[in-house]
Amino acid sequence: MSTLHKKIPANTRGRDFIIGDLHGCLDLLEAEMARQQFDPSVDRMLSVGDLADRGPSSVACLRLLNQPWFHAVRGNHEDMLLGYLPAPGSPIKPSPGAGALLMRNGGQWVDALSRDELVEMKDVILPKVAALPYVITVGEGGQQFHIAHAELLTTGPKEEKPSFWQRLTGSGNNRQEVRRVATDNMLDDTLLATMTEPIMWGRRLIKEVDTATSKTIETPQGPLLISQNAYNPGLSLTYVGHTPLPQMTLHASHLYVDRGAYLRNENSGLLMLDHQQALGWLGLG
């Protein structure tokens, strides 16, 4: 069973790195770990989710969940995987609709698993995927930060549960419901239980960004677009992915770090950000 909100203490011994959507690109992660001299004895890796699909090494990326230094939240691709191949003991029954959606989004590797890999998936990996939290909070007070997959946005009080297609496209019904960006003190299990859809699938916040009125700063990890509404009062810095972007983007306290690693072209890549360095870029360190 998934834990909605996982809290881990600040890292007082090493560095915390945040990685964008991995999507089976283990080779890119290993290259970044070597480049930045990641030390698993003191450093930690914090993932915004979407470990598998699209890239060449989905199972190997999911095996990272076995490592004590690796922490991930649940993304929409984990959601699709569990809909098609539920964890043992799960009340969820395999869904043809979930399977079709997964296959359209790079999940063909599941049907190509060997017998041994399928046993490993069912006995070891899927229980860990099912237990992934929707939000990770690191540290406390003014130094804390969050990890989520898509956005920390509340759902409208009358909103209907979106279909798989609405989840995939980020579209919804036509009702204009009142939504708000969650704040630190709102991140309790009662509210988070109503927010799982936007947390994994939402794209409303990123669509608010107006590039014409935003500013861009250069960082060692490439350009960072900062919107006019860079910070949302009451919400600590929150790293998210889900939407591949040509540059990191800060909006409403959400720092978007998905650069479309699986695309493997000159405009894409896998971001592995040192949290303390990111604070320095933003003038928060």
Number of C-alpha atoms within 10 A of each C-alpha: 14 15 15 22 19 18 14 12 10 16 13 9 10 14 19 22 22 22 24 30 29 31 25 24 25 22 13 17 20 12 12 17 16 10 9 13 10 18 13 15 10 13 17 22 22 24 27 31 29 26 31 27 26 21 21 17 18 22 20 14 21 22 15 17 18 12 11 11 16 15 22 26 29 29 30 23 25 23 20 22 24 23 20 23 20 21 25 14 8 12 9 13 12 15 15 11 14 18 20 14 20 23 19 11 14 18 22 15 16 21 9 10 14 10 9 8 14 15 12 15 22 15 13 16 20 20 19 18 25 20 15 24 21 27 26 26 20 19 15 12 9 7 12 18 20 24 29 28 31 31 30 30 21 20 23 15 10 10 14 11 12 16 11 14 12 14 18 16 11 14 15 15 12 7 10 9 12 11 12 12 19 19 15 17 8 14 18 11 12 10 14 21 13 14 22 23 21 22 26 29 25 27 20 15 17 18 7 12 20 14 13 8 10 16 13 14 11 10 14 10 13 12 14 22 22 23 20 16 15 17 17 15 12 13 21 20 22 23 27 31 29 27 19 19 16 17 19 21 25 26 23 24 23 27 23 27 28 29 25 23 23 20 16 14 9 6 12 17 23 24 23 22 20 17 17 13 17 18 12 11 15 13 8 11 11
